[in-house]
Amino acid sequence: MKVVVIGAGHAGIEAAYAASKMGAKTTLVTIHLESIAQMSCNPSIGGIAKGHLVKEIDAMGGIMSRAADSTGIHFKILNRSKGPAVRATRTQNDKVKYRDFMKNFLEKCENLRVYQSIVSEIIIKNEKVKGVRFVEGNEIMADAVIIACGTFLNGKIYIGNTTYNAGRSNEPSSTHLAENIKDLGFKTIRLKTGTPMRLHSDSIDWEKFEPQPGDDPPVPFSIFTEFKVKNRITCYLGYTTPKVKEVINDNLDLSPLFSGKIDGIGPRYCPSIEDKIVKFPNRERHHFYLEPEGLNNKEIYANGLSSSLPVHIQEEILKSIPGLDKSVMMRPAYAIEYDAIVPTQLNHKLESKKIDNLYFAGQVNGTSGYEEAASQGLIAGINAVLKLKNKDPFILRRDEAYTGVLIDDIVTKGVDEPYRLFTSRAEFRLQLREDNAFERVSGYGLKFGLLNNKLFAKEMRKLKKRKDAINKLKETKLKFRDRTYTLYHLLKMPEIDFDKLEELNGSKILKDKTFTDVSYIEANVKYEGYIKIQNDEVKRMEKLEKIKIPEHVDYLKIDGLSTEVRQKLIKNRPSNLSDALKISGVTPAAINAISIYLTLKTRSL
Amino acid sequence: MNDDTIAALSTPLGIAGIALIRVSGKNTLSIINNIVERTPKKIIPKRAYHAFIVNESKRVDECVVTLYKKPNSYTGEDIAEISIHSNPFIIEEVLELILRNNARRALPGEFTYRAFKNRKIDLIQAESVNELINANSKYYASMKFGNLEGKLSELIKKLRVNLIKLGIKIETMIEFEEDQFLEEIDIINEIQKSSNIIEKILLNSRFTEVLNKGLSIVVAGKVNVGKSSLFNLLLMEDRSIISHTPGTTRDFIRERVYVNGLPFEITDVAGIDNAIKDSVEQEGIKRTYEKIKKSDAVVFMLDASRELDESDLKIFETIKGKQRLIVINKIDIANRNILKKIRSNFEKEKIYEISIKENINIDVVFSFLKGLTNNIKNRDINFIVNQRQKDLLKRLEAFLRSLVKMSKTKKSNAEIIAEEIRGAIKIIAELTGDISNDEILNGIFSKFCVGK
């Protein structure tokens, strides 16, 4: 079994690692060896919904989580004061160390070869992948190919009026492969994303900003991590000023976004600073964070100050912010426009529907974010090998994992802007939590050989400890406000959390409790009722899945469908009602129309 | 299959002057051209034309035909409404003619179903059609019409907008770690308002059964006091509309009467005469007392020309605690002493002196009946809900109450509030039919009569 992975970004790495660990002879191709695992944007891993993905990757045996812990210099749990479902881990990382960690890790992997070159063509025969060809003319034969080339397809950088072709600042874009992919018949969509400027640490007046220290004690991402992680830096919070607003408004015509030069559709959620000024004209200030990019360099990432304005305007913006008025730019902010493939051309395995054994993973599918890319890489890598082994595919459901939500969203609904994961995308948000990622998906990691037995057993013991604690809560009673309650019942009350419960109990309920222990217990108690309701939802969804739509159904004959819904159905040919519902624009009312049509049809037979 | 042109009789079969056949679908126009003979040939939509139905040049019946061109019709398709004589043979012949011209018989509720799926009406409105047709009182009908006009839909849609607004704020809080939440107090107040309205609707819906079936009134009194006259008076009084529902036992005559647009079920109970020892009569009397007990109100009649006796007193005992109107009839031939005795006996009661024969003071009866319905005619709520809607509204109200409570608690869990919002929005979608369990959908439309 031979697998080739094109692109050594966050998606490519996970794909290559998984494939090689599952026994395939894997080649990881990259345009630039030094840029393996390059964090092109913010020097951090995780965040809300993204942290959830990383925990899932970890529980399935992927490596992003381990790299995050090893190179983490600042650890924080977001939404700490909110409920367990929305608590998320985020690390700031040393970018250089992160790359080194990954490169070293991969170089040591059995069955894995890392190779620097540029792919010019995918070799296809009879709608099946045969291998890849490089610009130098040589070829590698492969049974499966995973394309994870990120923003490199026809990438074009924009800084004000200057544009040049690049996959990333100063790295060549991939034009041959881009053309090849189009020639193979894949539809693409032009997207854009941006990155803010980097400033020299010494040129910033740190006193003017609010420190955001890491957690004490810091909580690691990975179950593999045995060492104690440490906070080594502090991040800082700052605000733009009315002068910044003025500067931007006066110079909007110089922004390629607003002058119409960029056709690509950019993310709404990672807007450039000029985007924010225009969209929120009543706001006098917008916040941003100053994040150190590493321990051994002086680059500071200005999170929130993305821009495609010309450099001299960027400098004026900086001058208008107290504390940054004397700052020196090390790299300017820029926007990049690139081709992504329309992900509805893929199935849930991330394999292309048209060509066997050709997979796409990562930002090339129209997603944004390292974590989104990494999860896709892991799934693509696992599926590529499973198919070659003639085994059943690995598809996570929406009620099982955020990874499932992500993949399901993009392959059934497509994307019209770079897809970023949010917790609100998950109908089963209360069940998809960081504290139960292990419970949900580690079984798969074990099954595919990505997680070792020893670690699995260790985590299972921790899980048992938590479950035992919950049972103990049901058996212990306490007097509270003149009434007797079980500890379980008390914990259900919104004003009581686990710490408060131990206080009321007078003694510890759990020895050496960890943050995850607490979250797990709180979630299972406080969310119990809602989870029950959601399980009914799952059953209903499964029912819909069982209602199959015959292959040759004539959508033109079904009344009650709008023209565009009809077109989408004809295009997508969903095989059951559940899949039909997932198509963007198909409403439950349309599902009813189809369902009634199918029922009447059977009745009339 | 749903492409077919459908046809059905839209009026009930039975003795009536006119029968209305409705045709809907793409073949409507060609059907009309084939079976309707008229001059001039051209038919303008929404006009009524006098013409003849012909079968191969033979005239079958006179008719009046009106065309509605899509999408400006009930179903959103081309519609023809043909009025003919309500003779079952003619009706059948005309239907046959239509069917031969490329149409089929409509399934129960299919016209309204088409209106629904062509987005002419939403589910609440669709259900209202059926209930409008079956509505038994003018008032109920006007409320149901309120539903049809979308008043309930409007309220629900407004609520949905507020829920979504709140949902967006909560999701932003979660995704972007913000903490300013109490600014949203306006949205919460709006949601509280909607919750209160729904509570009122639910309270009010108690009365819908009453409004449909009618308040039950018993006219009680001893033999020959004038009950039948009162009864006839109510039935013949042209302030009320009569519908005949013959009584089933010889002990009662029960009629439905409409007063002020509201239905009453008036029962004229057998004259009570305790003196009669006949066992059958006794049985009848027992049933009379039961009927009185179960009624919503009683009109107790006394006789101004005869002494009070045991029967009067016994009846009065039975009606204690009930809403009642006590009248002394035959005031035109009253005996002053008897009057005095009656008044002193029922000292604490309000008693009206009337004469049905001489038309004296009979207004008090109508005022009494009207008065019974005043607490039902709550001006605030002008729509009624059916059982399906009631169940959904109860669930919705529970979500809203919980939502408001949680939003006001400081230590609230944003993600739980978000779940409550999701739940509420789902129920709203079920109410308006945007999501609905298709069994329910099928159930709703199959309850319709054919031709609707």
Chai-1 contact restraints between the chains, C-beta under 6 A:
chainA,res_idxA,chainB,res_idxB,connection_type,confidence,min_distance_angstrom,max_distance_angstrom,comment,restraint_id
A,I48,B,E175,contact,1.0,0.0,6.0,A-B,restraint_1
A,L78,B,E177,contact,1.0,0.0,6.0,A-B,restraint_2
A,N79,B,E177,contact,1.0,0.0,6.0,A-B,restraint_3
A,K82,B,A414,contact,1.0,0.0,6.0,A-B,restraint_4
A,G83,B,N413,contact,1.0,0.0,6.0,A-B,restraint_5
A,G83,B,E415,contact,1.0,0.0,6.0,A-B,restraint_6
A,A85,B,E415,contact,1.0,0.0,6.0,A-B,restraint_7
A,V86,B,I174,contact,1.0,0.0,6.0,A-B,restraint_8
A,V86,B,E415,contact,1.0,0.0,6.0,A-B,restraint_9
A,F422,B,E175,contact,1.0,0.0,6.0,A-B,restraint_10
A,T423,B,I174,contact,1.0,0.0,6.0,A-B,restraint_11
A,S424,B,E171,contact,1.0,0.0,6.0,A-B,restraint_12
A,P494,B,T409,contact,1.0,0.0,6.0,A-B,restraint_13
A,P494,B,K411,contact,1.0,0.0,6.0,A-B,restraint_14
A,E495,B,K411,contact,1.0,0.0,6.0,A-B,restraint_15
A,Y530,B,E419,contact,1.0,0.0,6.0,A-B,restraint_16
A,D559,B,N2,contact,1.0,0.0,6.0,A-B,restraint_17
A,G560,B,K117,contact,1.0,0.0,6.0,A-B,restraint_18
A,P588,B,I435,contact,1.0,0.0,6.0,A-B,restraint_19
A,A589,B,D434,contact,1.0,0.0,6.0,A-B,restraint_20
A,N592,B,D438,contact,1.0,0.0,6.0,A-B,restraint_21
A,N592,B,L441,contact,1.0,0.0,6.0,A-B,restraint_22
A,S595,B,D438,contact,1.0,0.0,6.0,A-B,restraint_23
A,L600,B,M1,contact,1.0,0.0,6.0,A-B,restraint_24
